[in-house]
Amino acid sequence: MRRDASDPVLVREGIMKITDGVEWTDDFLNKSSQAYLQLEEMVLTMIDSLFQNSPIAGYFYGSYINDFKKGSVIVLFSIEFKNDTNITHTDESINEAFQGALLNASAFTNLTLDLNSSKIGSLELEPTTSLSTATTREVGVLFQT
């Protein structure tokens, strides 16, 4: 779904752990490296396909990658939804749609995802920490690594 620049947007952050299909390389730390750009395109295509085929597809605008972190490969991303005052998008409903879509992720990608470590919404980071600035230790705590 395309959005007009004046449309109100609801942004939610998410995290995904890729356990197979790609091996960590420090090139993922460089946002202009070929490895980063290729993985970014692969993951965005997967996330977009998942949401475009979910029950909340009519409200989904798109996604973007915030960062990749080591720990297998951890993807920190954001998604944008139409912020319709008539519809309430709770973190729970968005995460529920995401988890349901992840069950069918193999139809969209060759990546293997850790479903228990992939979520959207409140990620319980330190109050002053955003996903894009989270340290490997902070992200590791989410996965109890």
GIJORA-V464915 format. One record per pair of residues at least 12 apart in sequence whose ideal C-beta (glycine too) atoms are under 6 Angstrom apart, sorted by the first residue. I is the first residue (numbers start at 0). J is the second residue. D is the distance in whole Angstrom. If there is no record, write none. Layout:
# GIJORA-V464915
i: [I | I]
j: [J | J]
d: [D | D]
This chain:
# GIJORA-V464915
i: [0 | 2 | 7 | 8 | 8 | 9 | 9 | 9 | 10 | 10 | 11 | 11 | 11 | 11 | 12 | 12 | 13 | 13 | 14 | 14 | 15 | 15 | 15 | 16 | 16 | 16 | 16 | 17 | 17 | 17 | 18 | 18 | 18 | 19 | 20 | 20 | 20 | 21 | 23 | 23 | 27 | 39 | 42 | 43 | 45 | 45 | 46 | 47 | 48 | 49 | 53 | 53 | 54 | 55 | 58 | 58 | 59 | 60 | 61 | 62 | 62 | 63 | 64 | 65 | 65 | 65 | 66 | 68 | 68 | 70 | 70 | 73 | 75 | 90 | 90 | 93 | 94 | 94 | 94 | 97 | 101 | 101 | 116 | 124]
j: [60 | 60 | 82 | 79 | 82 | 80 | 82 | 88 | 77 | 79 | 78 | 93 | 119 | 120 | 77 | 130 | 76 | 119 | 75 | 122 | 74 | 112 | 117 | 71 | 73 | 113 | 116 | 71 | 72 | 110 | 71 | 111 | 113 | 111 | 109 | 110 | 111 | 72 | 69 | 72 | 67 | 64 | 74 | 62 | 107 | 108 | 62 | 62 | 107 | 100 | 96 | 100 | 96 | 96 | 80 | 81 | 80 | 79 | 79 | 76 | 78 | 77 | 76 | 77 | 130 | 131 | 131 | 135 | 138 | 139 | 144 | 138 | 130 | 120 | 121 | 119 | 118 | 119 | 120 | 119 | 114 | 117 | 142 | 137]
d: [6 | 5 | 4 | 5 | 6 | 4 | 4 | 6 | 6 | 5 | 5 | 6 | 5 | 6 | 5 | 5 | 5 | 4 | 6 | 6 | 4 | 6 | 4 | 6 | 5 | 4 | 4 | 6 | 4 | 5 | 5 | 5 | 5 | 4 | 5 | 4 | 5 | 6 | 5 | 5 | 4 | 5 | 5 | 6 | 5 | 4 | 4 | 6 | 4 | 4 | 5 | 5 | 6 | 5 | 5 | 4 | 6 | 4 | 6 | 6 | 5 | 6 | 5 | 6 | 5 | 4 | 5 | 6 | 5 | 6 | 6 | 6 | 4 | 3 | 6 | 5 | 5 | 5 | 5 | 5 | 5 | 6 | 5 | 6]
